[in-house]
Amino acid sequence: MMINDINPQVLLNSFAEFSASADPLLHIHNEQDYQKALAMTEFLFEKASDHGDDPANDLITLVAGSIGRYEAKQQDILAYQRKLDALDGEAATLRLLMNNHHLTPSDLEEEIGKKALVSMILNGKRNLTKDHISKLSVRFNVSPALFF
């Protein structure tokens, strides 16, 4: 039986072979598989072309979906996401930037001020000013709109 010039059995066999080799990336069961999938995604992003027909883009979609399913099952990630969702946008953005750059509240003294003020902003008790946002945007090379 042929379906639009595709032999279903050949396709099934090819996919079964691919699936066996890619199983740890497509079915993430533990932290080790998760780290391998993240590394593979990073590698694929570097290698894939911007053309939609590049097979690497399809593989990125498959692996990213697997990563998303694994992350959705992780309680610590879910708890962290709930905390971020509870914060207002600017506090969550600031916390994310600080985490990504391995910064503490003391590291933002030039952009915001004393550590206590940074902590109040992170806890939603104070808001960033226009001046803070301007300085943070320069430091992190991001658009000020990211904080709104």
C-alpha positions, 0 to 999 in steps of 0.5 A, a space after each residue: 500500500 502506498 500513500 501519496 508515494 510514501 511507503 508506510 512500512 518504510 516510514 514506520 521502520 525509519 521512524 522506529 530506528 530514529 525513535 530508538 536512537 533518540 529515546 532519551 531526548 523524546 521521553 525524558 525520565 530523569 535529570 540526566 535525560 533532561 540535561 542531554 535534551 537541553 544540550 541537544 536543543 542548544 546544539 540544534 539551534 546553533 546548527 539549524 538554518 532559518 529555513 522552515 524546511 531544515 529537518 533540524 527545525 523539526 527535531 527542535 520541535 520534537 525535543 522542545 516538546 519533550 522538554 516541556 512535558 518533562 518540566 510540566 511534571 517537575 514539582 520544583 519547577 511548577 512551584 517556582 512558576 507559581 511564585 513568578 506568576 504571583 509576582 507582578 511583571 517587573 519583579 518577575 523580570 528582575 528576578 529572572 535577569 538576576 538569576 540568569 546573571 547570577 546576581 544578588 540584590 547587592 549587585 544592583 546598587 548602581 542601577 537601583 540602590 541599596 540591597 533593601 530597596 532591591 529586596 522590596 522591589 523583588 517582594 512587590 512592596 515597591 515598584 521600579 522607577 523609570 530611572 531604575 528601568 533605564 539603567 537595568 535595560 542598559 546593564 542587561 541590554 534589554 528593551 525597557 518594555 520587558 519590565 512592563 
